[in-house]
Amino acid sequence: MSATRDPASIVDPPACYACSVRRSLRDVSPIAPDYEIRSFECPKCGTLLRLVAKCETCSSDAAG
């Protein structure tokens, strides 16, 4: 993972739209102060979902 966040802090990852299987967190990357991209992959079909999320615990200087 790119960021130092604990994957267990991401509660309830989204289900795959194609398979309805619970996705796995693959990567967390800071993109701007207080924001990150969370990448989730379906273990069955391999589709990737990227979500932008506000990060309450990210440091302001993490992106850059």
MOPAC internal coordinates of N, CA, C and O (Angstrom, degrees):
PM7 1SCF
backbone

  N    0.0000 0     0.00 0     0.00 0    0    0    0
  C    1.4409 1     0.00 0     0.00 0    1    0    0
  C    1.5141 1   110.44 1     0.00 0    2    1    0
  O    1.2310 1   121.07 1   -33.06 1    3    2    1
  N    1.3023 1   115.56 1   146.94 1    3    2    1
  C    1.4551 1   119.56 1  -177.20 1    5    3    2
  C    1.5230 1   112.63 1   -77.65 1    6    5    3
  O    1.2310 1   119.95 1   143.87 1    7    6    5
  N    1.3041 1   117.71 1   -36.13 1    7    6    5
  C    1.4627 1   121.25 1  -177.76 1    9    7    6
  C    1.5279 1   109.26 1   -97.33 1   10    9    7
  O    1.2310 1   121.03 1   -11.51 1   11   10    9
  N    1.3104 1   115.63 1   168.49 1   11   10    9
  C    1.4589 1   120.33 1  -177.76 1   13   11   10
  C    1.5238 1   112.03 1   -94.23 1   14   13   11
  O    1.2310 1   119.96 1  -161.50 1   15   14   13
  N    1.3021 1   117.68 1    18.50 1   15   14   13
  C    1.4591 1   120.98 1  -179.32 1   17   15   14
  C    1.5238 1   110.93 1   -76.27 1   18   17   15
  O    1.2310 1   121.01 1   -31.04 1   19   18   17
  N    1.3102 1   115.67 1   148.96 1   19   18   17
  C    1.4490 1   122.54 1   177.95 1   21   19   18
  C    1.5290 1   108.99 1   -79.92 1   22   21   19
  O    1.2310 1   119.17 1   -58.15 1   23   22   21
  N    1.3534 1   119.19 1   121.85 1   23   22   21
  C    1.4631 1   120.38 1  -179.92 1   25   23   22
  C    1.5206 1   113.12 1   -58.61 1   26   25   23
  O    1.2310 1   120.00 1   153.75 1   27   26   25
  N    1.3231 1   117.60 1   -26.25 1   27   26   25
  C    1.4610 1   120.15 1   178.88 1   29   27   26
  C    1.5198 1   112.02 1   -67.56 1   30   29   27
  O    1.2310 1   120.08 1   162.90 1   31   30   29
  N    1.3395 1   117.45 1   -17.10 1   31   30   29
  C    1.4562 1   119.89 1   179.18 1   33   31   30
  C    1.5269 1   111.84 1   -77.58 1   34   33   31
  O    1.2310 1   119.74 1   167.43 1   35   34   33
  N    1.3351 1   118.09 1   -12.57 1   35   34   33
  C    1.4554 1   122.34 1   175.77 1   37   35   34
  C    1.5252 1   105.94 1   -87.60 1   38   37   35
  O    1.2310 1   120.49 1   -75.92 1   39   38   37
  N    1.3142 1   116.68 1   104.08 1   39   38   37
  C    1.4519 1   121.50 1  -174.26 1   41   39   38
  C    1.5263 1   110.04 1   -89.87 1   42   41   39
  O    1.2310 1   120.53 1   -43.19 1   43   42   41
  N    1.3196 1   116.59 1   136.81 1   43   42   41
  C    1.4547 1   123.93 1   172.74 1   45   43   42
  C    1.5265 1   113.14 1    56.14 1   46   45   43
  O    1.2310 1   119.30 1  -107.68 1   47   46   45
  N    1.3241 1   118.93 1    72.32 1   47   46   45
  C    1.4649 1   120.58 1   177.15 1   49   47   46
  C    1.5214 1   110.67 1   -61.85 1   50   49   47
  O    1.2310 1   120.10 1   -29.25 1   51   50   49
  N    1.3435 1   117.42 1   150.75 1   51   50   49
  C    1.4683 1   120.41 1  -176.21 1   53   51   50
  C    1.5176 1   112.42 1   -68.80 1   54   53   51
  O    1.2310 1   120.97 1   -25.29 1   55   54   53
  N    1.3300 1   115.76 1   154.71 1   55   54   53
  C    1.4604 1   121.47 1   175.83 1   57   55   54
  C    1.5263 1   109.26 1   -82.96 1   58   57   55
  O    1.2310 1   120.95 1   -25.86 1   59   58   57
  N    1.3280 1   115.78 1   154.14 1   59   58   57
  C    1.4624 1   122.19 1   177.29 1   61   59   58
  C    1.5271 1   109.10 1   -68.77 1   62   61   59
  O    1.2310 1   120.67 1   -44.28 1   63   62   61
  N    1.3311 1   116.32 1   135.72 1   63   62   61
  C    1.4638 1   120.53 1   179.36 1   65   63   62
  C    1.5192 1   111.45 1   -70.70 1   66   65   63
  O    1.2310 1   119.85 1   151.05 1   67   66   65
  N    1.3329 1   117.88 1   -28.95 1   67   66   65
  C    1.4578 1   121.82 1  -178.28 1   69   67   66
  C    1.5330 1   112.52 1   -83.38 1   70   69   67
  O    1.2310 1   120.37 1   138.71 1   71   70   69
  N    1.3419 1   116.89 1   -41.29 1   71   70   69
  C    1.4715 1   121.61 1  -172.13 1   73   71   70
  C    1.5234 1   114.70 1  -109.06 1   74   73   71
  O    1.2310 1   120.19 1   162.34 1   75   74   73
  N    1.3079 1   117.24 1   -17.66 1   75   74   73
  C    1.4724 1   123.08 1  -174.01 1   77   75   74
  C    1.5236 1   112.20 1    65.93 1   78   77   75
  O    1.2310 1   119.90 1  -158.78 1   79   78   77
  N    1.3274 1   117.80 1    21.22 1   79   78   77
  C    1.4620 1   123.15 1   176.89 1   81   79   78
  C    1.5229 1   108.16 1   -93.30 1   82   81   79
  O    1.2310 1   120.40 1   -36.81 1   83   82   81
  N    1.3234 1   116.84 1   143.19 1   83   82   81
  C    1.4621 1   121.48 1   179.28 1   85   83   82
  C    1.5277 1   109.56 1   -64.01 1   86   85   83
  O    1.2310 1   120.29 1   -51.34 1   87   86   85
  N    1.3315 1   117.04 1   128.66 1   87   86   85
  C    1.4600 1   121.61 1   179.63 1   89   87   86
  C    1.5300 1   110.66 1   -78.04 1   90   89   87
  O    1.2310 1   120.87 1   -19.32 1   91   90   89
  N    1.3267 1   115.95 1   160.68 1   91   90   89
  C    1.4629 1   122.47 1   176.65 1   93   91   90
  C    1.5174 1   109.07 1  -109.82 1   94   93   91
  O    1.2310 1   120.43 1   -38.21 1   95   94   93
  N    1.3147 1   116.78 1   141.79 1   95   94   93
  C    1.4569 1   121.28 1   176.06 1   97   95   94
  C    1.5166 1   108.52 1   -70.73 1   98   97   95
  O    1.2310 1   120.00 1   -55.61 1   99   98   97
  N    1.3423 1   117.60 1   124.39 1   99   98   97
  C    1.4613 1   122.08 1  -178.77 1  101   99   98
  C    1.5131 1   112.80 1  -106.06 1  102  101   99
  O    1.2310 1   119.82 1   146.82 1  103  102  101
  N    1.3466 1   117.94 1   -33.18 1  103  102  101
  C    1.4542 1   120.59 1  -174.51 1  105  103  102
  C    1.5199 1   110.06 1  -159.66 1  106  105  103
  O    1.2310 1   120.94 1   -32.86 1  107  106  105
  N    1.3188 1   115.81 1   147.14 1  107  106  105
  C    1.4646 1   123.20 1   172.08 1  109  107  106
  C    1.5215 1   106.42 1  -130.96 1  110  109  107
  O    1.2310 1   120.75 1   -57.99 1  111  110  109
  N    1.3394 1   116.18 1   122.01 1  111  110  109
  C    1.4664 1   120.42 1  -177.07 1  113  111  110
  C    1.5166 1   110.33 1  -130.12 1  114  113  111
  O    1.2310 1   119.90 1   -51.31 1  115  114  113
  N    1.3256 1   117.79 1   128.69 1  115  114  113
  C    1.4695 1   119.85 1   175.36 1  117  115  114
  C    1.5232 1   109.54 1   -69.16 1  118  117  115
  O    1.2310 1   120.40 1   -39.41 1  119  118  117
  N    1.3476 1   116.84 1   140.59 1  119  118  117
  C    1.4687 1   120.18 1  -179.95 1  121  119  118
  C    1.5212 1   112.39 1  -123.17 1  122  121  119
  O    1.2310 1   119.95 1   156.95 1  123  122  121
  N    1.3056 1   117.70 1   -23.05 1  123  122  121
  C    1.4677 1   123.46 1   179.93 1  125  123  122
  C    1.5234 1   106.34 1  -161.66 1  126  125  123
  O    1.2310 1   120.25 1   -15.46 1  127  126  125
  N    1.3254 1   117.13 1   164.54 1  127  126  125
  C    1.4691 1   117.85 1   177.73 1  129  127  126
  C    1.5374 1   110.87 1   -53.16 1  130  129  127
  O    1.2310 1   120.72 1   -54.86 1  131  130  129
  N    1.3029 1   116.22 1   125.14 1  131  130  129
  C    1.4688 1   124.76 1   177.40 1  133  131  130
  C    1.5265 1   114.76 1    71.49 1  134  133  131
  O    1.2310 1   119.19 1  -168.63 1  135  134  133
  N    1.3453 1   119.14 1    11.37 1  135  134  133
  C    1.4671 1   121.51 1   178.12 1  137  135  134
  C    1.5187 1   110.10 1  -131.17 1  138  137  135
  O    1.2310 1   121.05 1   -30.36 1  139  138  137
  N    1.3517 1   115.59 1   149.64 1  139  138  137
  C    1.4484 1   121.43 1   179.61 1  141  139  138
  C    1.5230 1   109.67 1  -145.11 1  142  141  139
  O    1.2310 1   121.07 1   -21.88 1  143  142  141
  N    1.3339 1   115.56 1   158.12 1  143  142  141
  C    1.4622 1   121.10 1   172.24 1  145  143  142
  C    1.5187 1   106.77 1  -102.72 1  146  145  143
  O    1.2310 1   121.04 1   -51.35 1  147  146  145
  N    1.3222 1   115.62 1   128.65 1  147  146  145
  C    1.4595 1   121.82 1   176.35 1  149  147  146
  C    1.5206 1   107.80 1  -108.77 1  150  149  147
  O    1.2310 1   120.15 1   -57.15 1  151  150  149
  N    1.3232 1   117.32 1   122.85 1  151  150  149
  C    1.4602 1   122.65 1  -179.38 1  153  151  150
  C    1.5199 1   109.40 1  -104.82 1  154  153  151
  O    1.2310 1   120.90 1   -54.09 1  155  154  153
  N    1.3300 1   115.89 1   125.91 1  155  154  153
  C    1.4628 1   122.66 1  -179.93 1  157  155  154
  C    1.5240 1   108.38 1  -118.67 1  158  157  155
  O    1.2310 1   120.35 1   -45.10 1  159  158  157
  N    1.3474 1   116.94 1   134.90 1  159  158  157
  C    1.4615 1   121.72 1  -179.74 1  161  159  158
  C    1.5236 1   110.45 1  -118.01 1  162  161  159
  O    1.2310 1   120.76 1   -40.80 1  163  162  161
  N    1.3276 1   116.15 1   139.20 1  163  162  161
  C    1.4590 1   121.28 1   175.96 1  165  163  162
  C    1.5285 1   108.65 1   -78.84 1  166  165  163
  O    1.2310 1   119.73 1   -55.24 1  167  166  165
  N    1.3383 1   118.12 1   124.76 1  167  166  165
  C    1.4633 1   119.95 1  -179.43 1  169  167  166
  C    1.5253 1   113.09 1   -71.26 1  170  169  167
  O    1.2310 1   120.30 1   163.97 1  171  170  169
  N    1.3371 1   117.03 1   -16.03 1  171  170  169
  C    1.4631 1   120.55 1  -178.26 1  173  171  170
  C    1.5303 1   112.27 1   -90.29 1  174  173  171
  O    1.2310 1   120.16 1   126.91 1  175  174  173
  N    1.3468 1   117.30 1   -53.09 1  175  174  173
  C    1.4719 1   119.74 1  -175.04 1  177  175  174
  C    1.5276 1   113.18 1  -107.91 1  178  177  175
  O    1.2310 1   119.89 1   169.32 1  179  178  177
  N    1.3317 1   117.81 1   -10.68 1  179  178  177
  C    1.4576 1   120.88 1   175.07 1  181  179  178
  C    1.5204 1   115.70 1    83.20 1  182  181  179
  O    1.2310 1   119.35 1  -176.95 1  183  182  181
  N    1.3302 1   118.85 1     3.05 1  183  182  181
  C    1.4645 1   119.36 1   178.78 1  185  183  182
  C    1.5182 1   109.76 1   -65.92 1  186  185  183
  O    1.2310 1   121.32 1   -31.51 1  187  186  185
  N    1.3229 1   115.09 1   148.49 1  187  186  185
  C    1.4539 1   121.79 1  -176.35 1  189  187  186
  C    1.5247 1   109.48 1  -113.92 1  190  189  187
  O    1.2310 1   120.37 1   -44.26 1  191  190  189
  N    1.3193 1   116.90 1   135.74 1  191  190  189
  C    1.4568 1   123.54 1   176.26 1  193  191  190
  C    1.5156 1   107.84 1  -121.57 1  194  193  191
  O    1.2310 1   120.51 1   -52.29 1  195  194  193
  N    1.3315 1   116.63 1   127.71 1  195  194  193
  C    1.4629 1   121.23 1   178.12 1  197  195  194
  C    1.5156 1   108.59 1  -114.66 1  198  197  195
  O    1.2310 1   120.98 1   -51.24 1  199  198  197
  N    1.3226 1   115.73 1   128.76 1  199  198  197
  C    1.4579 1   121.88 1   179.99 1  201  199  198
  C    1.5229 1   109.68 1  -122.88 1  202  201  199
  O    1.2310 1   120.64 1   -42.09 1  203  202  201
  N    1.3170 1   116.38 1   137.91 1  203  202  201
  C    1.4640 1   121.32 1   173.26 1  205  203  202
  C    1.5236 1   106.51 1   -90.52 1  206  205  203
  O    1.2310 1   121.04 1   -47.96 1  207  206  205
  N    1.3257 1   115.62 1   132.04 1  207  206  205
  C    1.4588 1   120.33 1  -177.84 1  209  207  206
  C    1.5237 1   110.20 1  -135.45 1  210  209  207
  O    1.2310 1   121.06 1   -33.85 1  211  210  209
  N    1.3191 1   115.57 1   146.15 1  211  210  209
  C    1.4596 1   120.73 1   172.96 1  213  211  210
  C    1.5204 1   106.47 1   -78.32 1  214  213  211
  O    1.2310 1   121.14 1   -48.01 1  215  214  213
  N    1.2952 1   115.43 1   131.99 1  215  214  213
  C    1.4560 1   121.62 1  -176.76 1  217  215  214
  C    1.5206 1   109.17 1  -110.16 1  218  217  215
  O    1.2310 1   120.66 1   -67.60 1  219  218  217
  N    1.3014 1   116.34 1   112.40 1  219  218  217
  C    1.4645 1   121.46 1  -179.38 1  221  219  218
  C    1.5254 1   111.77 1   -71.69 1  222  221  219
  O    1.2310 1   119.96 1   153.88 1  223  222  221
  N    1.3418 1   117.69 1   -26.12 1  223  222  221
  C    1.4645 1   120.39 1  -174.99 1  225  223  222
  C    1.5262 1   113.59 1  -103.32 1  226  225  223
  O    1.2310 1   119.87 1  -178.34 1  227  226  225
  N    1.3441 1   117.85 1     1.66 1  227  226  225
  C    1.4675 1   120.27 1   179.13 1  229  227  226
  C    1.5227 1   109.87 1   -74.45 1  230  229  227
  O    1.2310 1   121.69 1   -34.34 1  231  230  229
  N    1.3269 1   114.37 1   145.66 1  231  230  229
  C    1.4546 1   117.65 1   174.61 1  233  231  230
  C    1.5176 1   108.85 1   -81.13 1  234  233  231
  O    1.2310 1   120.04 1   -30.34 1  235  234  233
  N    1.3075 1   117.53 1   149.66 1  235  234  233
  C    1.4519 1   122.51 1  -176.75 1  237  235  234
  C    1.5111 1   112.98 1   -64.23 1  238  237  235
  O    1.2310 1   119.42 1   154.82 1  239  238  237
  N    1.3257 1   118.71 1   -25.18 1  239  238  237
  C    1.4519 1   121.22 1  -177.84 1  241  239  238
  C    1.5250 1   112.49 1   -98.69 1  242  241  239
  O    1.2310 1   119.22 1  -165.70 1  243  242  241
  N    1.3406 1   119.09 1    14.30 1  243  242  241
  C    1.4546 1   121.47 1  -178.10 1  245  243  242
  C    1.5269 1   112.30 1   -70.01 1  246  245  243
  O    1.2310 1   119.93 1   144.48 1  247  246  245
  N    1.3196 1   117.73 1   -35.52 1  247  246  245
  C    1.4630 1   120.66 1   179.54 1  249  247  246
  C    1.5249 1   108.38 1   -82.22 1  250  249  247
  O    1.2310 1   121.78 1   -31.30 1  251  250  249
  N    1.3173 1   114.21 1   148.70 1  251  250  249
  C    1.4431 1   114.16 1   176.96 1  253  251  250
  C    1.4437 1   116.27 1   166.67 1  254  253  251
  O    1.2310 1   120.10 1   180.00 1  255  254  253

